[in-house]
Amino acid sequence: MPFRLIHIVSLLIAFQGMGKIWSQEEGLASYYHERFHGRKSSSGRVHDRNELVAAHRTYPFGTFLRVTNLSNMKSVIVCVTDRGPFRKGRIIDVSASAAEILDFKKKGVTRVRVEEVPSASDLRWLDLIYPKIPYLEIEYLQPLPPLMIRIERKNSN
């Protein structure tokens, strides 16, 4: 009984994190104006318009996000280094270089999908569900020697 309870609790903890792994949101994106280049962001990092960075209200600093422009399906992966956007209806601000890759710099605002890119540490729950593959030593995999068959020839005498 306690063994079963441990499995249930561990699966609940694992599945709680899974929602975060596959979470996504859609909304409007804009990009940082040139005047923010060289200024410090909320994380303390100096903003560089040539880096693939973004501002998001809730994701922790250092989180990688895949941003997809829904009008042309172009995608880019950015790192969250700032808080924002502070305009109503917008869900993310990206750097100027990310806006160029997404092809909306001239337009200024576009509709996007934002998805968190899972890191290796987010996949630890797999160890709880799937057992480890046992180690198989190489000596057991050595080929067997060929069979020796003795062939006798009959003399025609």
matplotlib code that plots the C-alpha trace (Angstrom):
import matplotlib.pyplot as plt

x = [0.0, 2.7, 4.6, 1.5, 1.0, 4.6, 4.0, 0.8, 2.4, 5.4, 3.2, 1.1, 4.3, 5.6, 2.3, 2.1, 5.3, 4.2, 1.6, 4.4, 6.5, 3.8, 2.2, 1.7, -0.1, -1.1, -1.4, 0.3, 4.0, 6.0, 9.7, 12.0, 12.5, 16.1, 16.2, 16.4, 19.7, 22.5, 20.2, 19.9, 17.0, 15.0, 17.4, 20.4, 21.7, 22.4, 20.0, 21.6, 19.3, 21.4, 20.8, 17.8, 16.1, 12.6, 10.5, 7.7, 5.6, 5.7, 8.5, 11.6, 14.8, 16.8, 13.8, 14.0, 10.8, 9.9, 8.1, 6.2, 4.7, 1.3, 1.0, 4.0, 4.9, 8.5, 10.0, 12.8, 14.0, 14.6, 15.8, 13.8, 15.9, 13.4, 9.8, 7.1, 5.4, 3.5, 1.0, -2.4, -3.1, 0.6, 2.1, 5.8, 8.4, 11.2, 14.5, 14.9, 16.9, 14.2, 11.6, 13.6, 13.8, 10.0, 9.6, 7.4, 9.8, 8.2, 4.7, 5.7, 3.1, 2.1, 0.1, 2.4, 2.4, 4.8, 5.9, 8.4, 11.4, 11.9, 15.4, 17.0, 16.0, 12.3, 12.4, 13.5, 9.9, 10.6, 12.8, 9.9, 7.7, 10.1, 12.5, 16.2, 17.5, 19.7, 23.4, 24.4, 28.1, 29.9, 31.3, 27.9, 27.6, 30.8, 30.0, 30.3, 33.0, 31.8, 30.7, 33.3, 31.8, 33.9, 33.3, 34.5, 35.2, 34.7, 37.5, 36.4, 38.8]
y = [0.0, 2.6, 1.6, 2.4, 5.7, 6.7, 6.0, 8.0, 11.0, 10.9, 10.8, 13.7, 15.8, 14.8, 15.6, 18.9, 20.0, 18.7, 21.4, 23.9, 22.1, 22.2, 25.5, 28.0, 31.3, 33.4, 37.1, 40.2, 40.8, 44.0, 44.7, 46.8, 50.3, 51.4, 53.7, 50.6, 49.5, 49.7, 50.1, 47.7, 45.3, 44.1, 41.1, 43.5, 42.5, 45.3, 45.1, 44.5, 44.8, 42.2, 39.4, 37.1, 38.2, 39.0, 40.5, 38.5, 39.2, 35.8, 33.5, 33.5, 35.2, 32.7, 30.8, 30.0, 30.6, 29.7, 32.6, 31.9, 34.6, 33.2, 35.2, 33.6, 30.7, 31.9, 31.0, 32.1, 31.0, 33.9, 34.1, 36.0, 38.8, 41.5, 42.1, 43.5, 44.3, 47.0, 47.8, 46.3, 43.3, 42.4, 39.2, 39.6, 42.1, 40.8, 42.3, 44.0, 41.1, 38.7, 40.9, 40.9, 37.0, 36.9, 39.4, 42.0, 44.8, 47.1, 46.3, 46.8, 44.4, 40.9, 37.9, 35.2, 31.9, 31.7, 28.3, 27.4, 25.3, 22.6, 22.1, 18.8, 19.4, 19.6, 16.0, 14.4, 13.2, 10.5, 8.7, 8.3, 6.7, 4.6, 2.2, 2.4, 0.1, -2.5, -2.4, -5.2, -6.1, -6.4, -9.9, -11.4, -10.0, -11.6, -13.9, -17.6, -19.4, -21.1, -24.7, -27.2, -29.9, -32.8, -34.0, -37.5, -38.3, -41.7, -43.2, -44.6, -47.6]
z = [0.0, 0.9, -2.3, -4.4, -2.6, -3.4, -7.1, -7.1, -5.4, -7.6, -10.8, -9.5, -9.0, -12.4, -14.2, -12.4, -14.1, -17.5, -17.9, -17.7, -20.3, -23.0, -22.0, -24.8, -25.2, -28.2, -28.4, -29.7, -29.8, -30.3, -30.2, -28.2, -29.5, -30.4, -27.4, -25.1, -26.6, -24.1, -21.1, -18.2, -18.2, -15.1, -14.8, -14.6, -18.0, -20.6, -23.5, -26.9, -29.9, -31.8, -29.2, -29.3, -26.0, -24.9, -22.1, -20.5, -17.5, -15.8, -17.1, -15.0, -16.3, -18.4, -19.7, -23.4, -25.4, -29.0, -30.5, -33.8, -36.0, -36.8, -40.1, -41.7, -39.3, -38.8, -35.4, -33.2, -29.8, -27.4, -23.8, -21.2, -19.8, -18.9, -17.6, -19.8, -22.1, -20.3, -23.1, -22.8, -25.1, -25.7, -24.3, -25.2, -26.4, -28.5, -29.5, -32.9, -34.3, -33.2, -34.8, -38.1, -38.0, -37.4, -40.2, -38.4, -37.7, -40.3, -39.1, -35.4, -33.9, -34.9, -33.6, -32.1, -30.3, -27.3, -26.1, -23.4, -24.7, -22.1, -20.7, -19.7, -16.1, -17.0, -18.3, -15.0, -14.5, -17.2, -14.7, -12.4, -15.0, -17.1, -15.4, -16.2, -18.9, -17.3, -18.1, -20.4, -20.3, -23.6, -22.8, -23.2, -26.7, -28.1, -31.1, -30.7, -32.7, -35.9, -35.7, -36.9, -39.1, -40.0, -43.5, -44.5, -48.1, -49.4, -51.4, -54.8, -54.6]

ax = plt.figure().add_subplot(projection="3d")
ax.plot(x, y, z, "-o")
ax.set_aspect("equal")
plt.show()
